[in-house]
Every structure is written in C-alpha cells, then in structure tokens.
Amino acid sequence: MAFAVAATFLLSSCQTDTETLTTHGPSSSSLSEPAVAAISGDIVSRLAEQVAPGSAPLRLDEDQSPHGVAWQSALRSAGYVINAEPAAPAGKRALDVTYGIDEFEGRILARLVVGSVEITRGYNASIDGAMPVTPLSVITRN
C-alpha cells in the first residue's frame, strides 16, 4: 500500500504541461541580471546538444524585460536565428520557444522548451550569478 501511494505521488509530481509555461515566473523579477544571464546561458549551451543552431529558426514573442533580453541574447550568442514572425524564412518551419524561471522549494527552476525538446535545471542564485544544483533534465516529445 505504501509503495502504491509513493509511486502515485512521484508519477503525479513529474507531469508537466508545456502549454501553461509562461515566459515569466514570480521569482524572475527578483533575480539579478547576472543570475538570469548565467541561467539562460547554461541552459542554451546545452540546447545545442539537442537542436543544432541553424537547423531551424526559433519563434518567440518579443520580450524587452531583462529576463526576456537575457534569454534572447543567449540564444543569439549560441548561433540561433530568432524570428518573431509566424512565417519562417526560406521555407524552414520555425520552432516555438517558451522559457521560464520560477522558484521551487527554495531553489530557482529554469526551463526552456524549443519545439519538442524541454530542458530543465535547478539553480542557486546570487547577486553575482547562479550555480547549477541539480542535474540537467532533457525531455524529447514526439
């Protein structure tokens, strides 16, 4: 009985719905710009292992907040082409991008979703930056 309860808890806590992911989290405004830059840079650097820069343009909403600028800067620095328009250039299908940074159990949880790839990692943030404190989670959906 105890095993069934534990298994149900673990399975239900792992379910996510990427449709509800927003580009802003409650803790994102309280994070320093160096912390957001470190987090977005780390996550985007790992994205290249799943989605090669230049393989498809990325489509995301314009976001001029420090949070949005950091994510867009990290993506561009890594060589990704960002296309805010629904139509992709040269007949390539654009991949939708969603990102978020939220506080969870005293840590910062960052998530980047590009097309069918979702990358998540936990961090401890400070005024000077952020350090990963959890393994990287990569989920590829069909």
Stockholm file with secondary structure:
# STOCKHOLM 1.0

chainA/1-142         MAFAVAATFLLSSCQTDTETLTTHGPSSSSLSEPAVAAISGDIVSRLAEQVAPGSAPLRLDEDQSPHGVAWQSALRSAGYVINAEPAAPAGKRALDVTYGIDEFEGRILARLVVGSVEITRGYNASIDGAMPVTPLSVITRN
#=GR chainA/1-142 SS CHHHHHHHHHHHHTCCCGGGCCSCCTTGGGSCHHHHHHHHHHHHHHHTTTSCTTSSCEECCCCCSHHHHHHHHHHHHTTCCBCCSSSCGGGCCCEEEEEEEEEETTEEEEEEEETTEEEEEEEEECSSCEEECSCCEEEECC
#=GC SS_cons         CHHHHHHHHHHHHTCCCGGGCCSCCTTGGGSCHHHHHHHHHHHHHHHTTTSCTTSSCEECCCCCSHHHHHHHHHHHHTTCCBCCSSSCGGGCCCEEEEEEEEEETTEEEEEEEETTEEEEEEEEECSSCEEECSCCEEEECC
//
